[in-house]
Amino acid sequence: MSETARHEALIQELARDLYPVHRLLPPWLRAAGWLAVVVALGAALASVADLDAIRDRLAAAPDMWLAVLGSTTTALLSAAAAFQTSVPDRSPRWALLPLPAAVLWIAASGAGCLRAWIVPGTHNASMTEARICLVFIVGVSLPLSVLLVAMLRRACPLRPNLTAALGGLAAASAAATLLNFFHPYDAAATDLIVHVFAIAMVIAANRLLAGRLLSRP
């Protein structure tokens, strides 16, 4: 057998086990798919929430509007950044995308704590209510994180820990936004600390567990 024939036989042998590669959808479109699930979940929760009470509470406290805007935008931009960093040729600087929204969220939440401290008669969350917030954020973040990791894993990201952490931030901030449907009290230091702890726990769990899943071929 000639050298050329051997090469052709080797190529045919290697090609026999190849499977067609399906092109991934653009990152923004995959992020939109995940966000559509979040919107659907929000619509389901809104159907059982007291929307009039929520509207009145937000109208009386502009800082709450800003906090909701910040958490919502953080979820949107974190999801976009996670899908961008899952693509090998994208810059890790995409991780900075949700930073301004996160700063707005934190600042508005801090302003809410200050208002609750200054203005008399505000309803501050008790420890029991704060624990409910923690359970809600973690519980809602879990399925959102699982879905996000399943979608991100198809891209085989080169920086799995970074992508997983951004996914955790997206899931946690989305859960914190949805919590507003059932959060009939003002922000207070205890409440804010619990929220930060829950969000940090979700991000850390995603980085540790989802990061390992994303690093596997």
C-alpha positions in Angstrom: 0.0 0.0 0.0 1.4 3.4 -1.0 1.9 6.2 1.5 -1.0 8.2 0.0 -3.3 5.2 0.3 -2.3 4.7 4.0 -3.0 8.3 4.7 -6.4 8.1 3.1 -7.2 4.9 5.0 -6.2 6.6 8.3 -8.4 9.6 7.5 -11.4 7.4 6.7 -10.8 5.5 10.0 -10.7 8.7 12.0 -13.7 10.2 10.2 -15.8 7.2 10.8 -16.5 8.1 14.5 -17.0 11.8 13.9 -20.4 13.4 14.7 -21.7 16.5 13.0 -21.1 19.7 15.0 -24.2 21.8 15.6 -23.6 25.5 15.6 -24.5 27.2 18.8 -27.0 30.1 18.8 -25.5 33.6 19.4 -24.8 34.3 23.1 -27.4 37.1 23.2 -30.1 34.7 21.9 -29.2 32.0 24.4 -29.3 34.6 27.2 -32.7 35.7 25.9 -34.0 32.1 26.1 -32.9 31.8 29.8 -34.4 35.3 30.6 -37.7 34.2 28.9 -37.9 31.4 31.5 -37.3 34.0 34.3 -40.0 36.2 32.9 -42.4 33.3 32.7 -41.7 32.5 36.3 -42.2 36.1 37.3 -45.6 36.1 35.5 -46.6 33.0 37.4 -45.6 34.6 40.7 -47.3 37.9 39.8 -50.6 36.1 39.3 -50.7 35.2 43.0 -49.1 38.3 44.4 -50.8 41.5 45.7 -49.8 43.8 42.9 -51.7 46.8 44.3 -49.8 46.6 47.6 -46.5 46.2 45.7 -47.4 49.3 43.6 -48.2 51.4 46.6 -45.1 50.3 48.5 -42.8 51.1 45.5 -44.5 54.4 44.9 -43.9 55.5 48.5 -40.2 54.6 48.3 -38.2 55.6 45.2 -35.1 53.8 46.5 -37.1 50.5 46.2 -37.7 51.2 42.5 -34.0 51.8 42.0 -33.2 48.6 43.9 -35.6 46.6 41.7 -34.2 48.2 38.6 -30.7 47.4 39.8 -31.4 43.8 40.6 -33.3 43.2 37.3 -30.6 44.8 35.2 -27.9 42.8 37.1 -29.7 39.6 36.3 -30.0 40.6 32.6 -26.4 41.7 32.2 -25.0 38.8 34.3 -26.7 36.3 32.1 -25.5 38.1 29.0 -21.9 38.1 30.4 -22.1 34.4 31.3 -23.0 33.4 27.8 -20.4 35.7 26.3 -17.6 34.3 28.5 -18.7 30.8 27.6 -17.5 31.4 24.0 -13.8 30.7 23.7 -13.0 33.8 21.6 -14.7 36.3 24.0 -12.7 38.5 26.4 -13.0 37.9 30.1 -13.7 41.7 30.4 -17.4 40.8 29.7 -17.5 39.9 33.4 -17.5 43.6 34.1 -20.8 44.1 32.2 -23.1 43.8 35.3 -20.9 45.9 37.6 -22.7 49.3 37.2 -26.1 47.7 37.7 -24.8 45.8 40.8 -23.5 49.1 42.2 -26.9 50.7 41.6 -28.6 47.8 43.3 -26.3 47.9 46.4 -26.5 51.7 46.7 -30.3 51.8 46.4 -30.6 48.9 49.0 -28.3 50.8 51.3 -30.4 54.0 50.9 -33.4 51.9 51.8 -31.7 50.8 55.0 -30.9 54.4 55.9 -34.6 55.4 55.2 -35.8 52.6 57.5 -33.5 53.8 60.2 -34.5 57.5 59.9 -38.2 57.3 59.2 -40.3 56.1 62.1 -43.0 53.5 61.6 -41.3 51.5 58.9 -41.8 47.7 58.9 -38.4 46.1 59.3 -38.1 42.4 58.6 -37.8 40.1 61.6 -35.3 37.3 61.8 -38.0 34.8 60.7 -38.9 37.0 57.7 -35.3 37.4 56.9 -34.8 33.6 56.9 -37.8 33.3 54.5 -36.0 35.7 52.2 -32.9 33.5 52.3 -34.9 30.3 51.6 -36.7 32.1 48.7 -33.5 33.4 47.0 -31.7 30.1 47.4 -34.7 28.0 46.4 -35.5 30.0 43.3 -31.9 30.3 42.3 -31.4 26.5 42.3 -33.6 25.6 39.2 -32.5 28.8 37.4 -28.8 27.9 38.0 -29.4 24.3 36.8 -31.0 25.5 33.6 -28.3 28.1 33.0 -25.5 25.6 33.5 -27.1 23.1 31.1 -27.3 25.9 28.5 -23.7 27.1 29.2 -22.2 23.6 29.1 -22.8 23.2 25.4 -20.2 25.9 24.7 -17.3 24.4 26.7 -16.1 27.7 28.2 -12.4 28.2 28.6 -12.9 30.0 32.0 -15.5 27.7 33.6 -15.2 29.3 37.1 -15.7 32.8 35.8 -18.7 31.7 33.7 -20.2 29.8 36.5 -19.9 32.7 38.9 -21.6 35.0 36.5 -24.3 32.4 36.1 -24.7 32.3 39.8 -25.0 36.1 40.0 -27.6 36.0 37.2 -29.7 33.4 39.0 -29.4 35.0 42.4 -30.2 38.6 41.2 -33.2 37.2 39.3 -34.4 35.4 42.5 -33.9 38.6 44.5 -36.0 40.5 41.9 -38.8 38.0 42.1 -38.7 38.2 45.9 -40.2 41.7 45.6 -43.6 40.0 44.9 -43.6 38.7 48.5 -41.5 41.3 50.4 -44.0 43.5 52.2 -41.5 45.3 54.5 -38.8 47.9 54.2 -35.1 47.1 53.7 -33.2 47.0 57.0 -29.6 46.1 57.8 -30.6 42.6 58.9 -32.6 42.1 55.8 -29.8 43.4 53.5 -27.2 41.2 55.2 -29.3 38.1 54.7 -29.9 39.0 51.0 -26.1 39.5 50.5 -25.4 36.3 52.3 -27.9 34.3 50.2 -26.6 35.8 46.9 -23.0 35.2 47.9 -23.8 31.6 48.8 -25.5 31.0 45.4 -22.5 32.5 43.5 -20.0 30.4 45.5 -22.0 27.2 45.0 -22.2 27.9 41.3 -18.5 28.6 41.1 -17.6 25.5 43.0 -20.1 23.0 41.6 -21.1 24.4 38.2 -17.5 25.4 37.5 -16.5 21.7 37.7 -19.4 20.7 35.4 -18.5 23.3 32.9 -14.8 22.3 32.9 -15.7 18.7 31.8 -15.7 17.9 28.1 
